[in-house]
Amino acid sequence: ADFVVTDHIHVTIGASGGLEKILTAAMTEITSAVLADSMTFGTASDGYTKDWDINGENVTMSVKKA
């Protein structure tokens, strides 16, 4: 995706309600660890997107440079 480790990013996550609740509770830690300027929930229309299976939950994560 042509990112470098020091790039600031915007993260969009499409997840079920239960997983969204967990991620929301840890939002400060997550955004700090990945240099995210923002983390939102929903469907991303641009950026690098990948589908994941996290403990049986389907999750779509999208990142784009800030």
C-alpha positions as CSV (number, residue, x, y, z in Angstrom):
1,A,0.0,0.0,0.0
2,D,3.1,2.2,-0.1
3,F,2.9,3.3,3.6
4,V,6.0,3.9,5.7
5,V,5.9,3.2,9.4
6,T,5.8,6.9,10.3
7,D,2.8,7.8,8.1
8,H,-0.3,9.1,9.9
9,I,-3.4,7.3,8.8
10,H,-7.2,7.3,8.9
11,V,-8.7,3.9,9.8
12,T,-12.2,2.8,8.9
13,I,-13.6,-0.5,10.3
14,G,-16.6,-2.4,9.3
15,A,-17.5,-4.8,12.1
16,S,-20.3,-6.4,14.0
17,G,-21.8,-4.5,17.0
18,G,-20.0,-6.7,19.6
19,L,-16.6,-6.2,18.0
20,E,-17.2,-2.5,17.4
21,K,-17.9,-2.1,21.1
22,I,-14.6,-3.8,22.0
23,L,-12.7,-1.7,19.5
24,T,-14.4,1.5,20.7
25,A,-13.3,0.8,24.3
26,A,-9.7,0.4,23.1
27,M,-9.7,3.3,20.5
28,T,-7.2,5.5,22.3
29,E,-4.7,2.6,22.6
30,I,-5.2,1.5,19.0
31,T,-5.0,4.9,17.4
32,S,-1.9,5.7,19.4
33,A,-0.2,2.4,18.4
34,V,-0.8,2.8,14.7
35,L,-0.4,6.6,14.4
36,A,-4.0,7.0,13.4
37,D,-5.4,10.5,13.3
38,S,-8.9,9.0,13.3
39,M,-10.7,5.7,13.6
40,T,-14.3,5.4,12.4
41,F,-16.8,2.6,11.9
42,G,-18.7,2.0,8.7
43,T,-17.8,1.3,5.1
44,A,-14.8,2.9,3.6
45,S,-14.9,4.1,0.0
46,D,-11.2,4.6,-0.5
47,G,-7.8,3.6,0.8
48,Y,-6.2,0.2,1.2
49,T,-8.9,-2.3,2.3
50,K,-8.7,-5.9,3.5
51,D,-11.2,-8.4,5.0
52,W,-10.3,-10.2,8.1
53,D,-11.7,-13.0,10.3
54,I,-11.2,-12.1,13.9
55,N,-12.4,-14.9,16.2
56,G,-15.1,-15.8,13.8
57,E,-16.2,-12.2,13.2
58,N,-16.0,-10.8,9.7
59,V,-14.2,-7.4,9.7
60,T,-13.3,-5.0,6.9
61,M,-10.5,-2.6,7.7
62,S,-9.5,0.3,5.5
63,V,-6.5,2.6,5.9
64,K,-5.5,5.7,4.0
65,K,-2.8,8.3,4.5
66,A,-3.9,11.3,6.6
